[in-house]
Amino acid sequence: MATPIKATPILSGSSSRKFNQVLVSEQTQKVSTQERQRIQSLVEKVLTKKVAK
């Protein structure tokens, strides 16, 4: 039998302000192109090693 879904709590006051600040900061923190390329090359290295085994 499925577990019932709980109601989502409503944020108000300082919790709401803190939540909105976190959302804004996460939207502005983008990964640079260099960092993205570095991560992609590491992923490719790991995947090729798994396939080679």
Secondary structure, 3 states (H helix, E strand, C coil): CCCCCCCCCCCCCHHHHHHHHHHHHHHHCCCCHHHHHHHHHHHHHHHHHHHHC
